[in-house]
Amino acid sequence: MTTDPTLKYREQHKQRLSYMPWLYWTLKPKQRAWAHAWQQEWQAYLQDMETVVITGDCFISPDAKLFAERGRPITIDSGSFIGADAVLHGPINIGKNVGINHHVTMDGGSQGITIGNNCRIAAYCHFYAFNHGTAPERTIDKQPVNSKGITLEDDIWLGAHVGIVDGVKIHSGAVVGMQSVVTRDVAKNTVVAGNPARFIKNRT
């Protein structure tokens, strides 16, 4: 029994798109037809099974994990993509033309994660919009959990392996260098890097 080479190629191309999802918008019409149908079917499943709302033309890898129970929705606006092995737990609000690459982890806690338009989040970034107490009179498993939320405004670039802690707001136009841990707000149009992330320069 021989395998149809067209179907074999298509399965490989699905893997390529899952890890390099920006390529979805560069597909030629013939490939775009099957890829669009594949995405429509997958996105319909997500919206049926979870509290996920997808607007417009988006790409979501079937290897990404989206968990959005009632009261913890995930909304995704047009032109955005989510790569393979990303894990997103709502509440999360994703704007237009946002790139979330493979192996990104986001947990919205109770107050949520908000990402503005035209942001790029590189592979292996981590967002945790909650924190545990550390009072010595309680064991770690009995500590209270609190949440302030995380906000990214528009036009932000996070390098690979960036960590964002609860309560942080990153203002428009900021860039965060690879391997940084952001523990405080980042000013507009600045570049920060390090652990904890510190001011490097102004983009302007």
C-alpha positions as CSV (number, residue, x, y, z in Angstrom):
1,M,0.0,0.0,0.0
2,T,1.5,3.3,-1.1
3,T,0.9,6.6,0.8
4,D,-0.5,9.5,-1.1
5,P,2.6,11.9,-1.3
6,T,0.2,14.9,-1.2
7,L,-1.3,13.9,2.1
8,K,2.1,13.0,3.4
9,Y,3.4,16.4,2.6
10,R,0.3,18.0,4.1
11,E,0.8,16.3,7.5
12,Q,4.4,17.5,7.5
13,H,3.3,21.0,6.6
14,K,0.8,21.0,9.5
15,Q,3.7,20.4,11.8
16,R,5.7,23.2,10.2
17,L,2.8,25.6,10.6
18,S,2.3,24.5,14.2
19,Y,5.9,25.5,15.1
20,M,6.2,28.4,12.6
21,P,2.6,29.7,12.6
22,W,3.4,33.0,10.9
23,L,3.8,31.0,7.7
24,Y,0.0,30.4,7.7
25,W,-0.5,33.9,6.1
26,T,2.1,33.2,3.4
27,L,0.5,30.1,2.0
28,K,-0.4,29.9,-1.7
29,P,-4.1,29.7,-2.5
30,K,-4.1,25.9,-3.0
31,Q,-2.4,25.2,0.4
32,R,-4.4,28.0,2.1
33,A,-7.6,26.3,1.2
34,W,-6.9,23.0,3.1
35,A,-5.1,24.9,5.9
36,H,-8.1,27.2,6.4
37,A,-10.5,24.3,6.5
38,W,-8.3,22.5,9.0
39,Q,-8.1,25.6,11.2
40,Q,-11.9,26.3,11.0
41,E,-12.6,22.7,12.2
42,W,-10.1,22.9,15.1
43,Q,-11.2,26.4,16.2
44,A,-14.9,25.4,16.1
45,Y,-14.0,22.4,18.4
46,L,-12.1,24.7,20.8
47,Q,-15.0,27.2,21.0
48,D,-17.4,24.3,21.6
49,M,-15.4,22.6,24.3
50,E,-14.0,25.6,26.2
51,T,-15.0,29.3,26.9
52,V,-12.9,30.4,23.9
53,V,-14.0,33.2,21.5
54,I,-12.0,33.6,18.3
55,T,-12.6,36.6,16.0
56,G,-11.5,36.8,12.4
57,D,-8.6,34.9,10.7
58,C,-6.4,33.3,13.4
59,F,-4.1,30.3,13.6
60,I,-4.1,28.0,16.6
61,S,-1.9,24.9,16.6
62,P,-3.8,21.7,17.6
63,D,-0.8,20.9,19.8
64,A,-1.4,24.1,21.9
65,K,-3.5,23.6,25.1
66,L,-6.2,26.1,25.8
67,F,-8.1,25.8,29.0
68,A,-10.9,28.3,29.6
69,E,-13.6,27.1,32.0
70,R,-16.6,29.3,32.8
71,G,-15.5,32.6,34.3
72,R,-12.0,32.2,32.9
73,P,-12.5,32.9,29.1
74,I,-9.9,33.2,26.4
75,T,-10.5,35.7,23.6
76,I,-8.4,35.9,20.5
77,D,-8.7,38.7,17.9
78,S,-8.0,38.6,14.2
79,G,-4.5,37.9,12.8
80,S,-3.2,36.3,16.0
81,F,-1.5,33.0,16.2
82,I,-0.6,30.4,19.0
83,G,2.1,27.9,18.4
84,A,2.6,24.3,19.3
85,D,2.9,23.2,23.0
86,A,1.8,26.6,24.3
87,V,-0.4,26.2,27.4
88,L,-2.9,29.0,28.1
89,H,-5.3,29.1,31.1
90,G,-7.7,31.9,31.1
91,P,-8.8,34.6,31.8
92,I,-6.7,35.8,28.8
93,N,-7.6,38.5,26.3
94,I,-5.4,38.5,23.2
95,G,-5.6,41.5,20.8
96,K,-5.1,41.7,17.0
97,N,-1.9,40.5,15.2
98,V,-0.4,38.9,18.3
99,G,2.2,36.2,17.9
100,I,2.4,33.6,20.7
101,N,5.2,31.1,19.8
102,H,5.7,27.5,20.8
103,H,6.0,26.4,24.4
104,V,4.7,29.7,25.9
105,T,2.9,29.3,29.2
106,M,0.2,31.7,30.4
107,D,-1.9,31.4,33.5
108,G,-4.4,34.3,34.1
109,G,-5.0,33.7,37.8
110,S,-8.2,35.3,38.8
111,Q,-7.5,38.8,37.4
112,G,-6.3,37.8,34.0
113,I,-3.7,38.5,31.3
114,T,-4.4,41.2,28.7
115,I,-2.2,41.5,25.6
116,G,-2.6,44.5,23.2
117,N,-2.3,44.6,19.5
118,N,0.8,43.8,17.4
119,C,2.8,42.0,20.1
120,R,5.3,39.3,19.6
121,I,6.0,36.7,22.3
122,A,8.9,34.4,21.6
123,A,9.2,30.7,22.5
124,Y,9.3,29.6,26.2
125,C,8.0,32.8,27.7
126,H,6.1,32.4,31.0
127,F,3.3,34.6,32.4
128,Y,1.9,33.9,35.9
129,A,-0.9,36.3,36.9
130,F,-1.0,35.0,40.5
131,N,1.3,34.5,43.5
132,H,1.4,32.4,46.7
133,G,2.0,33.7,50.2
134,T,5.1,32.8,52.1
135,A,4.1,33.3,55.7
136,P,6.3,31.1,57.9
137,E,3.4,29.9,60.2
138,R,1.9,28.0,57.2
139,T,3.3,25.2,55.1
140,I,3.6,26.1,51.4
141,D,0.6,24.0,50.3
142,K,-1.6,26.0,52.7
143,Q,-0.5,29.5,51.6
144,P,-3.2,31.9,50.2
145,V,-3.1,32.7,46.5
146,N,-3.6,36.3,45.3
147,S,-3.8,37.8,41.8
148,K,-3.4,41.3,40.4
149,G,-3.2,40.5,36.7
150,I,-0.7,41.2,33.9
151,T,-1.0,43.7,31.1
152,L,0.9,44.1,27.9
153,E,0.0,47.2,25.8
154,D,0.5,47.4,22.1
155,D,3.6,46.8,20.0
156,I,5.7,44.8,22.5
157,W,8.4,42.2,21.8
158,L,9.4,39.7,24.4
159,G,12.5,37.6,23.7
160,A,12.7,33.9,24.3
161,H,12.5,32.6,27.9
162,V,11.2,35.8,29.4
163,G,9.2,35.5,32.6
164,I,6.5,38.0,33.7
165,V,5.3,38.0,37.3
166,D,1.9,39.0,38.6
167,G,1.1,42.7,38.8
168,V,3.3,43.8,36.0
169,K,2.3,46.3,33.2
170,I,4.5,46.6,30.1
171,H,3.8,49.8,28.2
172,S,3.5,50.2,24.5
173,G,6.7,49.9,22.3
174,A,8.8,48.1,25.0
175,V,11.3,45.3,24.2
176,V,12.3,42.7,26.8
177,G,15.6,40.9,26.2
178,M,16.0,37.1,26.2
179,Q,16.1,35.2,29.5
180,S,14.8,38.3,31.5
181,V,12.5,38.2,34.5
182,V,10.1,41.2,34.6
183,T,9.2,42.0,38.2
184,R,8.1,45.6,37.8
185,D,6.4,47.8,35.2
186,V,8.2,48.6,32.0
187,A,8.0,52.2,30.6
188,K,6.9,53.0,27.1
189,N,9.5,52.5,24.2
190,T,12.2,51.2,26.5
191,V,14.4,48.2,26.2
192,V,15.0,46.2,29.4
193,A,16.9,43.0,30.2
194,G,18.2,40.9,33.0
195,N,17.0,39.2,36.2
196,P,15.4,41.2,37.4
197,A,14.9,43.2,34.2
198,R,16.5,46.6,34.3
199,F,16.5,49.6,31.9
200,I,19.0,49.3,29.0
201,K,18.1,52.1,26.6
202,N,15.2,54.0,25.0
203,R,14.1,52.9,21.6
204,T,13.7,56.5,20.6
